[in-house]
Amino acid sequence: MTAGTVATKARPSGLEKWVPGVRALRTYERGWLRRDLVAAIVLSALLVPQGMAYAELAGLPAITGLYTTVVCLVAYAAFGPSPYLVLGPDSSLGPIIAAIILPLAAGSTENAVALAGMLALLVGAISIGAGMARLGFVSDLLSQPVRLGYMAGLAVTIIVSQLPKLFGFSIDGGNIVTDLREFLTNLDQTNLWALGVGILALVIILGLKRWRPSVPGILIGVVVTMLLSVLLDLAARGVDVVGVLPQGFPMPSFPAVELDDLPLLIGGAIGITLVAVGDTVSVSSGFAAKRGTEVDTNQEIVAIGTANVAAGFFQGFPVSTSSSRTAVADQAGAKSQLTGLGAAGLVLGMLLLVPGLFGALPISVLAAVIIVAGAALFDALGLERLWQVRRSEFAVAAICFLGVALVGVLEGIVIAVVVSIFQIFIRAWQPYSAVLGKPEDVPGYHDVTRYPQAEQEPGLVLLRWDAPLFFANSIIFRDRVRMLVAEADPRPLWILIAAEPITDIDTTAADMLVKLDEELNADGIHLAFAELKDPVRDKLERYSIYETIDPAHFYPTIKTAIRAFREEMRGRSMKAEAPTNE
């Protein structure tokens, strides 16, 4: 039995259905313990610097990243269906959180923490509601090109925002253009010590990632630069360091925010939920496929919602699934969510017993960690593939990239969603349609543009419409039929619709079909359908369309329709040849 098997093969019920951690505990195998604990130690070494770095990225105190890390790991261990996912602060959410809360916080750290907590509660509530309503499919609204463009925009935004910290000074945040301009303008404020130790961290992290990917490069980089910070007393040389973290762990509390701030927080929470749920489902599906298991998408969404609610009550901020941290746990041999619980316990132990452990860590090193994470969001190979195989989808990615980079991170989410919806609409609005014929050596009927020598039945036009027929494309369908009638030689007697791809017909399209049939009949042309699905035919019956279009002109297959056409043509021919009595 494997951890993946535990997660997917049996069908839990009752408490175990909603709290999978209960079942994981009941079915836990003693042989997993050593591997889970080793993986927890490895994972915790990564969680601390990343947690602090991503809190800084979100415009929050570094300590809040550790609070968030602890509570979301515990919550997911109870409610998460996956035995291997690792949740926590995420680089893709940091800029969005900052864009939402910092304008409302008005420079107050206390307000920023409260706003971030409320944002996490809202994300959690939306996620739990969506999961319980089985709306997991909503994560598919953001197509791959949209995600690639959006993440590329985030990557550039993150890197540019961290350059001043890497160079040892600070600027007032804005969009990417103003950030870059202010960075270049203030280069004379560079602290060479901060820049040197930050670049060293980058070299270590990227070098080990390139040549020794199994070695935790972030941990090595952090430890080496912390030792240098202590030995060289970098704080005395003007280098900003993390400092001693507050000791202990906060009691749960409800974040207090102004009612006037809620509309923006709710709007931002919807955007964050889309990104977080999309990331979680994507990572969960990827690791499940690797292990030959399946994903309970809706329970995953409930679990990430629960983790966000927990973070909101403990001075935390919205979280998502991290593919890099999940991969670290997987490579370290994690077998269950005990790995996450163990890592949370180790981070909590540090906060309670040795809060000054990372006090000498330079802020420029945290910036280096964030820059590496941000660069990982930029999928150059994915964008190159879009450019090579489908330029229109590359253009979609480019629009989303520019939206994030030039307009703003929060606005970029809106642009990404709008572009995704537009993609859906445009493909249904202008679907592919094809005139079909019968190739000599290929069974069935196929697109004559692909098979120019395909035989077509004289007097019959066979049209396949590859989409539902609804209000937005009904006129396009009508005009397509009219064009085929006008261009056909000889003039057709039947227009036969290969209707198997038509999954729906709404009332607007039904009215159009009635009028089109009357128009064609006036010219001596029949409108017929083949392979129309039964549920769609039932709808046409409710629309009373059979009062105009002859029910006999709906055929189960294309072959039977063409056979009926030939019989009709034979009957017409015999009638025309019959002698007349004078």
Beta strands, then each sheet from edge to edge (+ up, - down):
strand 1: 87-88
strand 2: 320-321
strand 3: 433-437
strand 4: 446-447
strand 5: 460-465
strand 6: 494-498
strand 7: 526-530
strand 8: 554-555
sheet 1: 1+ 2-
sheet 2: 4+ 3- 5+ 6+ 7+ 8+
end
